[in-house]
Amino acid sequence: MKSEILEVIANTQDPFTNLAFGKKSIINLEIDNNIINFSINLDYPISNPKRKKILTSSFRKLLSTIQNNYPEITDIIPNFISKIHPHKVQPNTKLLPSIKNIIAVASSKGGVGKSTTAVNLAIAMALEGAKVGIFDADIYGPSIPQMLGIANSKPNIEANQKIVPLFAHTIKAISIGFMIDTDTPMIWRGPLATRTLNQLINDTLWGELDYLFIDMPPGTGDIQITISQVVPLTGAVIVTTPQDIAILDAKKGFKMFEKVGVNILGIVENMSMFVCPNCQHQENIFSQGGALKMADEYGVEVLGNLPLQSNIRKEVDSGNPTVSSNPNSKVAQLYRDIAFKIAIKLAQKSKNYDAKISEIVIESNK
């Protein structure tokens, strides 16, 4: 009986990944007082009550099937455990110690809201239940310190010259902006800037992270190419506006990652539309459909469309990003949905079995 029920549950399709759960993910299956209890390991964060309800429903649908053979069974009670794995990176790179997945957030064009998107996505992923960090790779215009409200903070340097990242809004962060005065320009040539970034990311004591977001600098020059070749990227997210000029540059960034074998997780269309707060009229100020056309052309997904909204700008300028300062807003939910899609995209990828990273386990009742 127990083995047959295990088989039925294992063959059930995950409603988020569209993959069968598999026997290896199911642990501690017991039948007590005609109730099936079990835990299941999920390769994505699962703290969101609505998402847990969807998962629970997918198992409850099995009840009638099981009762055909075992009519005495009265209920199925799953317990969800987030056990995020490292996934495959581009060729000739190795995972950084203790960091399972590194995600580049890129635009190849300035002014499209890439950094705002990156910091909100990082916080959103943390709210979904993951351990998250953000690395500010925009060495000439670091903005993450200001956006996180810690622009005047300095990280501790340990005796071994390792850097302790700062912590704000549920995520760890490191940036060259923590090391210099806010009004000091970085007049560095490419090789020096590249070496500095490599040192920052490798000499930071990140601790255990499920996901590290990299806020990429705009463009496709030396720094961007070096990061995409040397840093073990599990995937990249392209941020653009619907405007044709922004899409042209976004395509260049897409091709750069594609050439070095970095998986493109999808496109985020920022400033997609403006909705008047008074009359609710919607205006497509920066055109419309640009990201969708690009996604169709390259065979990827539009992960989400974010509005042009003054609150997003005001909140991030004040060091209180929207997802943190107004977590129940519609915009915050959009960021959380995009972050969850990113996690699902990675969960659908091949695992990196070469990685030797201790597992982070987040238990969650139904």
Secondary structure, DSSP 8 states (H G I E B T S, - for coil): -HHHHHHHHHTSB-TTT-SB--GGGEEEEEEETTEEEEEEEESS----HHHHHHHHHHHHTTHHHHHHH-TT--EEEEEEEEE---B--STT----TTEEEEEEEE-SSTTS-HHHHHHHHHHHHHHTT--EEEEE--TTS--HHHHTT-TT----B-TTS-B--EEETTEEEEEGGGTS-TT------HHHHHHHHHHHHHSB---SEEEEEEE--SSSSHHHHHHHHHS--SEEEEEE-SSHHHHHHHHHHHHHHHHTT--EEEEEE-S--EE-TTT--EE-TT-SSHHHHHHHHHT--EEEE----HHHHHHHHTT--HHHHSTTSHHHHHHHHHHHHHHHHHHTS-B-TT------EEEE--
